Amino acid sequence: MTTIYLDNAATTPVRREALEAMIPFLTHAFGNPSSHHEVGEQAARALADARARVAAVLGMRAGDVVFTAGGTEANNLAIKGIAIAAALDRGARHVVTTPIEHESVLASVDYLRRVHGFAVDLLPVDAVGRVDPADLQAVLRDDTAVTTIGYANNEVGTVQDVAGLAAVATAASVPLHLDAVQAAGWLPLSGTGADAISLAGHKVGAPKGTGVLAVRGRIPLEPLLHGGGQERGRRSGTENVAGAVALAVALELAETERAAGAARAAALRDEFIGEVLRRVPTARLTGDPRHRLPATASFTFADTSGEAVLLELERRGVTTSSGSACAAGSDEPSHVLLAMGVPPETAQTAVRVTLGHEPVDPRALADLVAAAVAAVQSGG
């Protein structure tokens, strides 16, 4: 049976171009970029080139780019690094976020509260997961260290009013960090107005274990990793040159293909959503119907278990998920759906379908979803 992979929000396959680009730095050009000899300097040149290429996609300076081991580290460095630097510099101990963020964001904010005594404001979201910029304006204070908000939600695909949020944060002179892990490859990354942006390589066709935090040079950043002072003192440790090169190549390709790919995916997504809602009476779309990632369709199916539906789909050759891969195995209902006002028993029926760039037949896919839901509702 041919497997249809529809869990691209969890991870994407490594692009051949990215794999080929990294091979030299795993073989003959293996040097440490901090070493002052030709092999090391060859690696240093490749790292500098990768940094410049990533910065160009983000509309930032090469010196703003910090290579990390993934999106989770990038979020931790952004939130803790900016907040602790602000606390040390001017006594700022207030952080703003939302209750629908990725676990790496929420856990970082909670660390600041527990260990460093920060006050935290969680902005409310509406029934489709959007934040009102006026609510951000209402909670910002003179001692706000950082505001951290996801550009696009990883579970339901809702895209925030980034321009509105950035305008409010800028007017208040508060740094805005965007978790853009899910946005990369689908939404514009340049011109967001953000002061810091997190990316994960494996969401755009680079290997797992690669990531970026881009933070504007004027924003003080306290490092989390101390040592040899690599990455301009913001992230010590010998850099993963091969991974940085692969990430730069994959991100460039994703940006080049973004406009056309997003339009194709959105058309397939909309047809698929329409067919599922027509064929499955108990289906309810979650997330914003208009402001959503082009490749994300998320539903609840009353009178089912989301995990049971996923198993039925897998039997039919469809691989997808119920939400965040970082919460896989948890029996708790999605914190995202709960914050949007979805009852706990309904939230546990969630199923998320995230398309890639490979073509799919939206009607045939909707047939498989309808059959899987019917099998669960009938008891098998």
Backbone torsions as a table, in degrees:
resi	resn	phi	psi	omega
1	MET	NA	131.2	177.0
2	THR	-73.4	131.1	179.3
3	THR	-93.1	130.4	174.9
4	ILE	-98.2	114.6	-176.2
5	TYR	-90.7	115.5	-177.0
6	LEU	-131.4	43.9	177.7
7	ASP	-127.9	43.6	-175.3
8	ASN	-70.4	-17.7	174.1
9	ALA	-70.5	-23.2	177.0
10	ALA	-79.7	-48.2	174.8
11	THR	-167.8	158.4	178.5
12	THR	-117.9	157.0	175.4
13	PRO	-66.1	149.0	177.3
14	VAL	-69.4	129.8	178.7
15	ARG	-71.5	143.0	179.9
16	ARG	-60.1	-39.0	-179.6
17	GLU	-61.4	-38.9	178.9
18	ALA	-68.6	-41.8	179.5
19	LEU	-62.7	-45.1	-179.2
20	GLU	-65.9	-34.7	-178.6
21	ALA	-68.5	-29.9	-176.3
22	MET	-86.6	-19.3	-174.4
23	ILE	-55.6	-44.4	180.0
24	PRO	-57.7	-30.7	-175.8
25	PHE	-89.4	2.6	169.8
26	LEU	-108.0	-4.7	-177.1
27	THR	-123.5	-102.7	-170.8
28	HIS	-77.0	-28.4	-179.2
29	ALA	-99.8	55.3	-168.6
30	PHE	-89.6	5.2	-167.8
31	GLY	-63.0	160.2	174.0
32	ASN	-80.9	122.9	-174.9
33	PRO	-66.1	-8.9	175.8
34	SER	-91.8	-5.8	-178.1
35	SER	-83.0	138.9	-176.6
36	HIS	-98.3	61.5	169.9
37	HIS	-143.5	175.4	-170.0
38	GLU	-61.6	-40.8	-179.1
39	VAL	-65.0	-40.7	177.7
40	GLY	-68.8	-40.9	-178.7
41	GLU	-68.5	-30.2	174.0
42	GLN	-62.4	-43.2	177.0
43	ALA	-66.3	-39.1	180.0
44	ALA	-63.3	-39.7	178.5
45	ARG	-64.6	-40.4	179.1
46	ALA	-65.4	-39.5	179.1
47	LEU	-65.6	-42.9	178.7
48	ALA	-63.8	-39.6	178.3
49	ASP	-64.8	-43.6	178.4
50	ALA	-62.0	-40.1	-179.9
51	ARG	-62.0	-44.5	-179.6
52	ALA	-65.0	-37.8	-178.5
53	ARG	-69.4	-41.0	176.5
54	VAL	-63.9	-44.6	-179.6
55	ALA	-59.4	-38.4	-179.2
56	ALA	-63.3	-39.9	178.4
57	VAL	-65.5	-35.9	-176.9
58	LEU	-85.4	-9.1	-177.0
59	GLY	69.4	34.5	-179.2
60	MET	-127.7	177.3	179.5
61	ARG	-85.3	152.4	-179.8
62	ALA	-58.5	-36.7	-179.9
63	GLY	-68.6	-12.4	178.0
64	ASP	-80.0	-17.1	-170.2
65	VAL	-87.4	124.2	174.6
66	VAL	-115.3	119.9	176.2
67	PHE	-79.7	134.7	-177.9
68	THR	-126.6	-176.8	179.0
69	ALA	-92.6	11.6	177.0
70	GLY	149.3	-176.9	-178.7
71	GLY	-68.5	-37.0	-179.8
72	THR	-62.5	-45.9	177.5
73	GLU	-64.3	-40.5	179.6
74	ALA	-60.8	-42.7	178.1
75	ASN	-65.5	-43.2	178.3
76	ASN	-60.3	-45.7	-178.7
77	LEU	-65.0	-41.9	-179.9
78	ALA	-62.8	-52.6	-172.5
79	ILE	-71.8	-53.1	-179.6
80	LYS	-68.9	-42.2	-176.3
81	GLY	-64.1	-45.2	179.5
82	ILE	-70.7	-42.7	-176.6
83	ALA	-66.2	-46.5	-178.0
84	ILE	-67.1	-38.0	176.7
85	ALA	-62.4	-39.8	178.7
86	ALA	-67.6	-36.6	177.9
87	ALA	-65.7	-41.7	-179.9
88	LEU	-70.1	-36.4	-174.4
89	ASP	-78.3	-44.3	-173.3
90	ARG	-139.5	14.2	176.2
91	GLY	73.9	18.0	-178.8
92	ALA	-75.4	125.3	-178.0
93	ARG	-139.3	51.5	178.9
94	HIS	-139.1	131.7	-179.0
95	VAL	-127.3	143.8	178.7
96	VAL	-121.7	133.2	174.1
97	THR	-150.5	-162.9	178.2
98	THR	-127.8	162.9	-180.0
99	PRO	-79.9	0.9	-175.7
100	ILE	-108.4	15.5	-175.7
101	GLU	-76.6	165.1	173.8
102	HIS	-60.8	151.5	-177.2
103	GLU	-56.5	-33.2	-179.7
104	SER	-66.3	-30.5	176.6
105	VAL	-75.6	-50.6	-177.1
106	LEU	-63.3	-39.1	179.9
107	ALA	-69.6	-35.0	177.4
108	SER	-66.2	-43.3	178.2
109	VAL	-63.9	-41.0	179.8
110	ASP	-65.8	-35.4	175.1
111	TYR	-60.3	-44.3	179.2
112	LEU	-62.3	-36.8	178.6
113	ARG	-68.5	-48.7	-173.6
114	ARG	-70.9	-44.7	-169.4
115	VAL	-93.7	-34.1	-174.1
116	HIS	-113.7	2.3	174.2
117	GLY	73.6	23.9	178.3
118	PHE	-71.3	144.4	167.7
119	ALA	-84.0	145.0	-176.4
120	VAL	-128.7	133.1	170.0
121	ASP	-114.0	128.2	174.2
122	LEU	-101.4	116.4	-179.8
123	LEU	-71.5	138.5	177.0
124	PRO	-70.5	153.0	172.3
125	VAL	-119.0	153.8	179.3
126	ASP	-83.0	-171.5	-173.5
127	ALA	-66.5	-15.2	178.3
128	VAL	-110.1	6.2	173.5
129	GLY	90.9	18.1	-179.7
130	ARG	-98.4	147.9	176.5
131	VAL	-100.1	136.2	174.9
132	ASP	-86.6	121.7	178.4
133	PRO	-54.6	-28.1	177.8
134	ALA	-63.9	-31.9	177.3
135	ASP	-69.0	-34.7	175.1
136	LEU	-65.9	-45.7	179.9
137	GLN	-57.2	-36.0	-175.2
138	ALA	-70.0	-24.3	-174.8
139	VAL	-105.3	-11.1	-179.1
140	LEU	-67.0	142.0	-176.2
141	ARG	-132.2	170.7	177.7
142	ASP	-63.4	-26.3	-178.0
143	ASP	-103.4	20.9	175.9
144	THR	-74.4	122.0	-176.7
145	ALA	-84.1	-39.7	-176.7
146	VAL	-163.3	148.0	169.2
147	THR	-113.1	129.0	-178.0
148	THR	-126.3	121.0	-174.9
149	ILE	-140.3	141.1	176.4
150	GLY	-74.8	129.0	176.6
151	TYR	-57.8	-46.9	178.0
152	ALA	-141.7	137.5	-174.7
153	ASN	-75.1	138.7	-175.2
154	ASN	-76.2	-18.7	-177.9
155	GLU	-97.2	-48.2	-174.3
156	VAL	-108.0	-8.6	174.3
157	GLY	82.7	3.5	-179.3
158	THR	-62.8	132.7	178.8
159	VAL	-101.4	131.0	-177.6
160	GLN	-81.5	161.2	173.1
161	ASP	-77.8	77.1	-173.7
162	VAL	-63.4	-40.4	-179.6
163	ALA	-61.7	-43.4	179.4
164	GLY	-65.8	-42.5	179.1
165	LEU	-66.1	-41.5	179.6
166	ALA	-65.2	-38.2	179.3
167	ALA	-62.5	-41.8	179.3
168	VAL	-65.8	-46.6	-178.8
169	ALA	-63.5	-42.5	-179.7
170	THR	-63.2	-43.1	-180.0
171	ALA	-61.2	-30.7	-179.2
172	ALA	-93.4	2.4	-178.2
173	SER	57.7	38.6	177.7
174	VAL	-110.0	126.9	178.0
175	PRO	-61.0	136.6	176.1
176	LEU	-110.1	121.4	173.9
177	HIS	-103.3	130.5	176.1
178	LEU	-109.9	123.4	167.2
179	ASP	-80.2	101.3	-175.8
180	ALA	-105.3	22.2	-176.9
181	VAL	-56.9	-45.4	-178.5
182	GLN	-81.5	-20.9	-177.2
183	ALA	-76.9	-29.6	-174.7
184	ALA	-57.3	131.9	-179.5
185	GLY	88.1	-13.0	-178.3
186	TRP	-121.5	-30.6	-176.5
187	LEU	-126.2	156.6	178.0
188	PRO	-61.9	136.0	178.1
189	LEU	-103.7	-17.4	178.8
190	SER	-94.7	145.0	176.0
191	GLY	77.1	21.7	-179.5
192	THR	-76.7	-21.2	-174.3
193	GLY	86.4	0.1	-179.3
194	ALA	-76.5	153.7	176.1
195	ASP	-92.5	-21.3	179.8
196	ALA	-148.5	141.2	-176.9
197	ILE	-137.2	132.2	177.1
198	SER	-105.7	140.4	176.7
199	LEU	-135.2	154.8	172.6
200	ALA	-123.3	127.3	-175.7
201	GLY	-61.1	-36.1	-172.7
202	HIS	-74.3	-3.6	174.2
203	LYS	-87.1	-11.3	-177.3
204	VAL	-124.3	16.1	175.6
205	GLY	98.4	11.9	171.2
206	ALA	-98.2	168.0	-179.4
207	PRO	-67.2	155.5	170.3
208	LYS	-61.8	152.7	-178.1
209	GLY	87.8	13.1	176.1
210	THR	-124.2	144.3	179.8
211	GLY	-167.0	175.9	-177.6
212	VAL	-144.8	137.9	158.8
213	LEU	-116.4	120.6	172.7
214	ALA	-105.0	119.5	-177.7
215	VAL	-133.2	128.5	-174.5
216	ARG	-60.6	142.1	-172.3
217	GLY	-59.6	-24.6	-179.2
218	ARG	-77.8	-9.1	-178.6
219	ILE	-91.3	115.9	176.8
220	PRO	-61.9	140.2	-176.6
221	LEU	-138.4	117.3	176.2
222	GLU	-84.3	124.3	-178.3
223	PRO	-68.4	152.2	174.0
224	LEU	-94.7	-30.9	179.9
225	LEU	-108.7	124.6	-178.4
226	HIS	-112.1	145.3	-179.7
227	GLY	168.8	-117.7	-173.0
228	GLY	-79.7	-2.1	175.8
229	GLY	79.6	22.6	177.2
230	GLN	-66.0	169.2	-177.8
231	GLU	54.3	45.7	178.7
232	ARG	55.9	35.9	176.1
233	GLY	81.1	5.3	-174.8
234	ARG	-101.7	-10.4	179.6
235	ARG	-161.2	89.5	-176.8
236	SER	-71.5	155.1	-179.0
237	GLY	124.8	143.3	178.8
238	THR	-59.1	127.9	-173.9
239	GLU	-71.0	148.8	174.8
240	ASN	-84.7	85.3	-173.7
241	VAL	-62.0	-47.6	-179.6
242	ALA	-58.8	-43.3	179.2
243	GLY	-65.3	-40.0	178.7
244	ALA	-63.8	-42.0	178.2
245	VAL	-63.4	-45.8	179.6
246	ALA	-61.6	-41.6	179.8
247	LEU	-63.0	-43.7	-179.6
248	ALA	-61.0	-44.1	179.8
249	VAL	-63.8	-47.7	-178.0
250	ALA	-64.9	-39.5	-179.3
251	LEU	-67.8	-40.7	176.5
252	GLU	-60.7	-45.7	179.6
253	LEU	-63.6	-42.5	179.4
254	ALA	-61.2	-40.0	179.9
255	GLU	-69.5	-40.0	179.0
256	THR	-61.3	-38.1	-176.1
257	GLU	-91.8	-3.7	-166.5
258	ARG	-60.1	-52.0	-173.1
259	ALA	-61.2	-49.7	-178.8
260	ALA	-68.9	-41.3	-179.1
261	GLY	-65.7	-39.2	179.3
262	ALA	-66.1	-39.2	179.3
263	ALA	-64.9	-42.5	178.6
264	ARG	-64.2	-46.8	-177.7
265	ALA	-63.7	-41.2	-178.5
266	ALA	-63.2	-37.4	178.8
267	ALA	-66.1	-44.2	177.3
268	LEU	-64.5	-43.1	179.1
269	ARG	-58.1	-47.7	-176.4
270	ASP	-65.1	-39.5	178.3
271	GLU	-67.0	-41.4	178.2
272	PHE	-62.5	-46.8	179.2
273	ILE	-58.9	-45.8	179.7
274	GLY	-60.1	-41.5	-179.3
275	GLU	-68.4	-40.8	179.1
276	VAL	-64.1	-45.5	-179.4
277	LEU	-64.4	-30.8	179.5
278	ARG	-76.4	-37.0	-172.4
279	ARG	-92.1	-20.2	-177.3
280	VAL	-118.8	100.6	-175.0
281	PRO	-58.7	-29.0	-177.2
282	THR	-88.6	-1.0	-176.9
283	ALA	-74.2	138.3	173.6
284	ARG	-132.8	129.7	177.4
285	LEU	-73.4	135.7	174.1
286	THR	-109.8	150.0	-176.4
287	GLY	91.9	172.1	-177.0
288	ASP	-72.1	127.0	-178.4
289	PRO	-68.2	-22.9	-179.5
290	ARG	-106.5	-49.5	-177.0
291	HIS	-91.0	79.0	-178.0
292	ARG	-143.1	157.5	178.3
293	LEU	-58.8	141.3	-175.8
294	PRO	-59.8	-26.0	-172.8
295	ALA	-107.8	6.8	-172.9
296	THR	-109.6	127.3	172.0
297	ALA	-128.7	123.1	-176.1
298	SER	-131.6	138.4	-173.4
299	PHE	-137.2	160.8	158.6
300	THR	-115.5	148.6	179.3
301	PHE	-126.8	101.0	-177.7
302	ALA	-56.4	149.5	178.1
303	ASP	65.9	27.9	174.9
304	THR	-134.8	178.5	164.1
305	SER	-114.2	131.1	179.2
306	GLY	-56.7	-41.2	179.9
307	GLU	-64.3	-36.8	178.4
308	ALA	-66.1	-39.8	177.4
309	VAL	-63.7	-40.7	178.7
310	LEU	-61.7	-40.6	178.0
311	LEU	-64.1	-40.6	177.7
312	GLU	-65.1	-39.2	177.4
313	LEU	-64.9	-39.8	179.6
314	GLU	-64.6	-35.6	175.6
315	ARG	-63.2	-25.2	-179.6
316	ARG	-97.5	10.0	174.2
317	GLY	88.5	17.4	-179.4
318	VAL	-115.5	123.3	178.0
319	THR	-105.1	117.3	177.3
320	THR	-149.1	-159.2	-173.1
321	SER	-149.5	174.9	177.3
322	SER	-99.4	-6.4	-178.8
323	GLY	161.8	-141.5	-175.3
324	SER	-63.5	130.2	175.6
325	ALA	-65.9	-24.3	-179.4
326	CYS	-74.0	-11.5	176.8
327	ALA	-111.4	13.2	-177.8
328	ALA	-59.1	139.3	179.8
329	GLY	92.5	-10.3	179.1
330	SER	-80.7	139.4	176.9
331	ASP	-89.6	-4.5	-178.0
332	GLU	-77.5	144.4	175.9
333	PRO	-65.0	156.1	-177.3
334	SER	-58.1	127.5	176.3
335	HIS	-66.0	-26.3	177.7
336	VAL	-66.4	-50.6	-178.4
337	LEU	-66.0	-38.2	178.1
338	LEU	-61.4	-41.9	179.4
339	ALA	-66.0	-24.9	177.8
340	MET	-85.6	1.6	176.7
341	GLY	91.4	10.8	178.3
342	VAL	-78.1	130.9	178.8
343	PRO	-60.2	147.6	-176.7
344	PRO	-54.9	-42.0	-178.1
345	GLU	-66.7	-29.7	176.4
346	THR	-78.1	-39.2	-179.6
347	ALA	-59.4	-29.1	-179.9
348	GLN	-76.8	-0.1	176.6
349	THR	-101.9	13.0	-172.5
350	ALA	-70.1	143.3	173.3
351	VAL	-137.9	133.1	179.7
352	ARG	-118.0	129.4	175.8
353	VAL	-114.4	122.1	179.4
354	THR	-124.8	114.5	-176.4
355	LEU	-74.5	160.8	170.0
356	GLY	-111.3	-149.5	179.4
357	HIS	-99.3	0.1	176.3
358	GLU	-80.0	142.1	-179.7
359	PRO	-68.5	143.5	174.5
360	VAL	-133.4	157.4	176.2
361	ASP	-94.0	106.6	-173.8
362	PRO	-63.2	-31.7	180.0
363	ARG	-73.8	-42.2	177.7
364	ALA	-64.9	-37.8	178.0
365	LEU	-65.6	-41.7	177.1
366	ALA	-62.8	-35.9	175.2
367	ASP	-58.4	-44.0	-178.7
368	LEU	-66.5	-40.5	177.9
369	VAL	-64.4	-44.9	179.9
370	ALA	-61.1	-40.4	179.6
371	ALA	-66.4	-40.4	-179.7
372	ALA	-65.3	-44.5	179.6
373	VAL	-63.9	-42.9	-179.8
374	ALA	-62.2	-39.6	179.6
375	ALA	-64.4	-40.0	179.0
376	VAL	-68.8	-43.0	-177.2
377	GLN	-68.5	-26.3	178.8
378	SER	-90.4	-1.6	-179.3
379	GLY	84.7	18.8	176.3
380	GLY	116.5	NA	NA
